[in-house]
């Protein structure tokens, strides 16, 4: 499972991207993280499999925490 430090690092990094106006890249990341928060592998952004490559130790709950903090809706409607 991801450590709290890893989760907080990602949140801070994504918030900085947001502040810098990197909306296109951040939208892609949001799509990946929402997909992984729902148990997917991150391919929803059509940029290949992300989860096993970069976040192999992360569980769904770790992605959910990032999504919650960033205000990204991951819960199925």
Long-range contacts (C-beta under 8 A, 24 or more apart in sequence): 1-57, 1-58, 1-59, 1-61, 1-62, 2-55, 2-57, 2-58, 2-59, 2-62, 6-58, 6-62, 7-62, 7-65, 7-66, 10-66, 11-66, 11-69, 11-70, 14-66, 14-70, 15-70, 30-67, 30-70, 30-72, 33-63, 33-66, 33-67, 33-70, 33-72, 33-74, 34-63, 34-67, 34-72, 34-73, 34-74, 36-60, 36-63, 37-63, 37-64, 37-66, 37-67, 37-72, 37-74, 38-74, 38-76
